Amino acid sequence: NEVSTTGLLGEKEVSCLIDTGAITAVKEEVIIDSGLPYERDIRAYGLADTSATTKSIGVVNTGLMGGGTMYETRLRIFPNLSHDVYLGFDFLMKHGLNL
């Protein structure tokens, strides 16, 4: 089971997975398509419950519109995500959102 919603990142409608075990992240393809400026910052991250890692290629500071509210956020950029945006525990806490 998953909890997801839609939002707007710039002018693009995006699918947002709410995942308390993830960091707030965005799919690389979404950033490229949006034309939003981003900072290159390559970092390795461990994947939950495995010894595997994946690399983030950068970060973007932007607004994400959801439910009629604009949320200023910092999204870590990853290739090959299954959803456009992951709203992690850090996002939920920063904006005082409860599930």
C-alpha positions as CSV (number, residue, x, y, z in Angstrom):
1,N,0.0,0.0,0.0
2,E,1.2,3.5,-0.7
3,V,0.0,7.0,0.0
4,S,0.3,9.3,-3.0
5,T,-1.0,12.6,-4.3
6,T,-0.4,15.0,-7.2
7,G,1.1,18.4,-7.1
8,L,2.6,21.1,-9.3
9,L,6.4,21.6,-9.7
10,G,6.7,24.8,-11.7
11,E,4.1,24.3,-14.4
12,K,4.3,20.5,-14.5
13,E,1.8,18.2,-12.7
14,V,3.8,15.6,-10.8
15,S,3.0,12.4,-8.9
16,C,4.1,12.6,-5.2
17,L,4.7,9.5,-3.1
18,I,4.5,10.2,0.6
19,D,7.2,8.0,2.1
20,T,8.3,8.6,5.7
21,G,11.3,6.4,5.2
22,A,12.7,8.5,2.3
23,I,14.3,11.8,1.9
24,T,12.5,14.4,-0.1
25,A,13.5,13.8,-3.7
26,V,12.6,14.3,-7.3
27,K,13.2,12.3,-10.5
28,E,16.0,13.7,-12.7
29,E,13.7,13.6,-15.8
30,V,11.2,15.9,-14.1
31,I,13.9,18.6,-13.4
32,I,15.3,18.4,-16.9
33,D,11.8,18.7,-18.4
34,S,10.9,21.6,-16.1
35,G,14.0,23.7,-16.9
36,L,14.4,24.5,-13.2
37,P,17.9,25.5,-12.3
38,Y,19.7,23.1,-10.0
39,E,23.0,22.6,-8.2
40,R,25.2,19.7,-9.1
41,D,26.0,17.8,-5.9
42,I,26.7,14.1,-6.3
43,R,26.2,12.0,-3.2
44,A,25.7,8.3,-2.5
45,Y,22.7,7.1,-0.4
46,G,22.0,3.7,1.0
47,L,18.7,2.0,0.1
48,A,16.5,0.8,2.9
49,D,16.9,-2.8,4.0
50,T,19.7,-3.5,1.6
51,S,23.4,-2.9,1.1
52,A,22.8,-1.3,-2.2
53,T,23.4,2.4,-2.9
54,T,22.2,5.0,-5.4
55,K,23.6,8.4,-6.3
56,S,21.9,11.7,-6.1
57,I,23.1,14.0,-8.9
58,G,22.1,17.3,-7.3
59,V,19.6,19.5,-5.5
60,V,16.9,22.0,-6.4
61,N,15.3,24.6,-4.3
62,T,11.8,25.2,-5.5
63,G,8.1,25.5,-4.6
64,L,5.8,22.5,-4.7
65,M,2.1,23.3,-4.9
66,G,-0.1,20.7,-3.2
67,G,-3.7,21.0,-2.1
68,G,-3.8,24.7,-2.9
69,T,-0.7,25.5,-0.7
70,M,2.8,26.4,-1.9
71,Y,5.5,24.5,0.0
72,E,9.1,25.8,-0.4
73,T,11.3,22.8,-0.4
74,R,14.8,21.4,-1.3
75,L,14.6,18.3,-3.4
76,R,17.5,15.9,-3.9
77,I,17.6,14.8,-7.6
78,F,17.8,11.0,-8.4
79,P,17.6,9.1,-11.7
80,N,15.2,6.2,-12.1
81,L,12.6,7.0,-9.3
82,S,9.3,5.3,-9.7
83,H,7.4,8.5,-8.8
84,D,8.1,12.0,-9.9
85,V,8.5,13.3,-6.3
86,Y,9.1,11.6,-2.9
87,L,7.8,13.6,0.1
88,G,9.9,12.3,2.9
89,F,9.7,12.6,6.7
90,D,11.8,15.8,6.5
91,F,9.2,17.5,4.3
92,L,6.3,16.4,6.5
93,M,8.0,17.7,9.6
94,K,9.2,21.0,8.1
95,H,5.7,21.8,7.0
96,G,3.8,20.4,10.0
97,L,1.9,17.8,8.0
98,N,0.4,14.8,9.6
99,L,-0.8,11.5,7.9
